[in-house]
Amino acid sequence: MRCIRWFVGLFLLLPALALAAGTASAPFRIGVAPHSSARVIIEMYQPLRLYLEQVLKRPVEIVTAPDFTEFARRGVAQTYDIAITTGHQARLLQTDARYLPLLTYQADFKAVALVAADSPYREPKDLAGSSVIGLSASSLVTLWGQHWLLRNSVANATLRYVSASDSVAQLLLKGEGSAGFMSLANFQNLPPPVRAQLRLLAESLPMAGRVYLLNARHAKQREPILDALWAFAETAQAKQYFARHQLGGYRPLEPRELIALEPYANEVRTVLRQGN
């Protein structure tokens, strides 16, 4: 019954969405945080792009950024119509740029510390004095990793930033870093031969993962767009996407989930002020 209500509701709301979109030639921009390469991200979100093009009656683009810091900077500058990013940046965009949280994925989001399977690194203390690999300075997995190093009193570890999780994996396998940080989902989505050569050293508690947020300039269309996302979740293409990437589907976002990540959001503010 819920599925039927979604489709009926969406059918009734299509004229309102089309009217809101008008004949605007500017594409509706969905910004996805650079958790993987641009090619992979664009491919992952093609079903959503095509679906929303039909609903909005206007072109839809999937865009990303070179790194998480630049993604946050562009988000604050109102570049995106919808932003899809990890919880700490979602909190930043909510509080500092008036984006409206919509939903998130059912699967837990966790950060992990990885090492090469045949490496001598067995405990955090083994990483002392080594080079550790993360994503940009404002990535949630990198920030978690820095806190993890501090909690475990890992001395003199240097952090190297790269652009995508698959790059972290390749550098570890080449011996160009002792450990690397990425999300558990991205680790699970690595090609099996690559994944088999890596070993989990640590795993975080669950955190708010990729959150969908709507730019406040579309506030009047929040409910129709949210209904469209729920309807998309019932399509075969969406279910294939959820299954392939072990996301489980969409779920409502609890307000406290983003509030809990305010300390991490504040670290992103610091990075942006420093111009990194």
CORSUL-V176299 format. One record per run of one state. SS is the DSSP state (h for helix, s for strand, l for the rest). FROM is the first residue (numbers start at 1). TO is the last residue. If there is no record, write none. Layout:
SS|FROM|TO ; SS|FROM|TO
//
This chain:
l|1|1 ; h|2|21 ; l|22|27 ; s|28|32 ; l|33|37 ; h|38|44 ; l|45|45 ; h|46|56 ; l|57|59 ; s|60|63 ; l|64|67 ; h|68|76 ; l|77|81 ; s|82|85 ; l|86|86 ; h|87|97 ; l|98|99 ; s|100|105 ; l|106|108 ; s|109|109 ; l|110|110 ; s|111|116 ; l|117|123 ; h|124|127 ; l|128|130 ; s|131|134 ; l|135|139 ; h|140|151 ; l|152|157 ; s|158|161 ; l|162|164 ; h|165|173 ; l|174|178 ; s|179|183 ; h|184|188 ; l|189|191 ; h|192|195 ; l|196|197 ; s|198|203 ; l|204|206 ; s|207|207 ; l|208|210 ; s|211|214 ; l|215|215 ; h|216|233 ; l|234|235 ; h|236|244 ; l|245|249 ; s|250|251 ; l|252|254 ; h|255|259 ; l|260|261 ; h|262|274 ; l|275|276
//
